[in-house]
Amino acid sequence: MADPHWTSYVGMATGILGALTGIIGYRKASSLKSLDLRLELKKATHDSLIDVHQIRELINKANKSRQAVAAAKGMRQSGMMEKWKTEVEADKVQLSELLEIAPDSEEDIERYPQSLLESKLVEIHRFQRAVNGLKEKYIAEYQKDDEKRIQIREDHRVGRQ
């Protein structure tokens, strides 16, 4: 049997070194992915909690605006306003329900496995969609009232001339 040539030893050494490098790289990439998921989860939780607490103020602001516009148009006791009041109350109930299921910003996620981080991130995105739906609704309603206020002022100005 022939003696092994020095190139086979070099090949074996580089193979072992490559395997070790691959294992280390995989672990580092997995660690970085978990870190990215943690950061994204913390950011999404923080943003959604800020939004959910601002919505109550936004609902109240839009409600006062709608009532003022309705009063200016002489429609304070209209069916449209009754429907609006019912919607506002339903949305306040929905907001209370959202507050009950709001994510915990103090939750210790440092030791969560990657799969749990991913499922938590999906949950927070689902929560954010519900929060954003309410937020967008009341921003749009307030903008409609601004347009109506402009029209009321214009009608009033034209009526004075």
N, C-alpha and C positions, 0 to 999 in steps of 0.2 A: 504494500500500500504506500502511496506517495505521501510525502509530507505536505501538509497544507501550505499553500502559498501565502505570503504576507498580505495579499489583496483580500483574501477571504476574511482575515482578522479585521482589516480596515472596514470591509463591508458590514461585518457583524457589529462593530463598534458604532458605525454611523446609523445602522438600523435601530440599535438600542437607544442611541441619543435622539433619533427622530421620534421614536415612540414616547420617550419621556417628555420631549418638547410638545408633542401633540396632547398628551394627558394634561400637562401644565396649562397649555393654551386653552383647552376645553374647560378646565376648571375656572380659569380666569374669565373666560367669556361668559360662562354660566353665572359667575359671581357678579359681573358687570350687568348682565341682563336682569338679575334680581334687584340690583341697586337701581337700575332704570325703572323697573316696575314699582319699587318702593317710592321713589321720587314722584313718579307720575300719580300714584295713588294718594300720596300726601297732598300734592298740588290740587288734584281733582276734589278731594275731600274738603280742603280749605276753601276753594272757590265755590263749591256748591253750598257750603254752610253760610258763607257770606251772602250768596244770592237768596237763600231761603229766608234769612233773617231780614233782608231788605224788601222782600215781597209784601210783607204785611203793611209796611209803610207805603209801598207803591199802590197796593189795593186801596188803602184809605185815601191817598192822594187822588187816584183816578175816580173814586166814588164821590169825593167832594167836588171834583171838577164836573162830573156828569150831572150832579144835582144842581150846581150853579148854572150850567148851560140850560138845563131843563127849566129852571126857574126863570131865566132870562127869556126863554121862548114861551113861557106860560104853560109848560107841560109837566109841571112838578107831580101832578096826580094822575098822569097818563098811564095807560097799560104798558107802554114801553118802559116807563120808569119802574113799574112794579116788577116787570120781567128782569130789569137790570138789578134791582135789589135782591131778587131771588138768586140770580147768578152770583152776585157778590157774596151772599151768605153761603152758597154752595162752595164757592172757591175758598172761603175762609175755613170751611170744614175740611176741604181737601188740603189746605195748607197745614192745618193742625195734624192731620194724618201724616203728612210728609215730615213734620217735625218729630213725630213719634218714631218714625223709622230712619231718621237722619243718621248718617254714619258718625261714629265716635272719633273725633279728631285726636283724642288722647290714647287711642288704641295702640298698643305696642306691636308693631308689624315687623320689627327688626329680625325676628327669628322665624317668620312665616316662610314656608317653602314656596317655590316659584309657582306651583299650581294654585295654591291658596291666594297668592298675590294676584294672579290672573283672574280668578273668580271674584275677588273683592273689587277689582278694577271694573269688571263687567257690571257688578251691582251698583257701583258709584256712578257709572255712566247711565244706567237705567234711571237712577234717582235724579241725576242732572237733567235728563230729558223731561221728566215730569216738572221739575222746578222751572226749567227754561220755558216750558209751555205756558205756565202761569205768568211768568215774567213778561214774555213777549205779548201775551194777550193784553195785559194792562198797560204796557207801553204803547201799543197800537191804539187802545181805547183813549188814552190820554191825548195822543196825537190827533185823533178824530175830534176830540173836544176842542183842541187848539184851532183846528180848521173851522169848526162851528163858531168859535168866539170871533175869529176874523170876519166871518160872514155876518154875524150879529152886529159887530161894529160898523161894517160897511153898510148894512141895511139901516142902521141908526143914523149914520152920517148922511146917507142919501135922503132919508126921511126928514132931516132937519133943514135941508136946502129948499 
